Amino acid sequence: MNPWPVPDPDLPADVHPALALTARAAARAYGTARARHTRAELREEIADGADGTPTMRVDRYVEDAIASAAARAGVNLLSEEAGFVDNGSATTLVVDPVDGSANAALGVPLSCFAGALVLDEEPREALTVWFDTGRAWHAKADVPTPFRTTGRTGLRGANVCLMRPKRGTEEAWLRVANQADRVRVLCTTCLEAALVAEGSVDAFADPGSDTHRLMDLMAALVTVPAAGGALLDLRGRPLTFGLDLSRRWSGIAAATPELADELIATILG
């Protein structure tokens, strides 16, 4: 068991009610799951999600709570485990219930809830909540945030988060690492993108593995630009809303468009 409690999210007053309701439900469900199950039980793969990846028990616990909250809020839901749930609304909540599932199951305090409200296929508002601290990053499209990126424009000397080097990406990974001052591998894309937005790190990148799904990047698509940064796909593919969960991207979140462009050029070689 994990003895540490999961705090309530510390949310700004102007968060959309659907985002607030689902984020709080996610945190409570994760806390309950940690109290009731061992690490091995939380990590057990119990099904395949709608996106084709395995569903851990911790994912199912949290997503069930989110689905119930979304229904109460009267919004549709698009999630990696359940797929699309139509609640008859023009607004859809695109959510990663537990980003960093392996971390969450094992008690590594680096996992989060990430959700974006999409109205008529346009992302309008996003919320990322760090489970183990309750810290939250909230943003609305085209509205500057109180937190800002570092403003760094060049890769040399930058602090960068990278996905772990997967087969076929090792050389690209090393090209970035050899330019950067410091590299971190936190295994939670949504949280790492939030850290870019608030200026704790300069950039985050998937160096070409095409791992990211819509729910991995949709919140960052609002949060990072609102803080002055850029969110791009390595190969220039547009990140657009849709119900096809087989689509994949290699996301690049950077403090500035210039840094994003240099990261892309470095990864592609």
Secondary structure, 3 states (H helix, E strand, C coil): CCCCCCCCCCCCCCCCHHHHHHHHHHHHHHHHHHHHCCHHHHHCEEEECCCCCEEEHHHHHHHHHHHHHHHHHCCEEEECCCEEECCCCCEEEEEEEEECHHHHHHCCCCCEEEEEEEECCEEEEEEEEECCCCCEEEEECCECCCCCCCCCCCCCCCEEEECCCCCCCHHHHHHHHHHCCEEECCCCHHHHHHHHHCCCCCEEECCCCCCECHHHHHHHHHHHHHCCCEEEECCCCCCCCCCCCCCCECEEEECCHHHHHHHHHHHHC
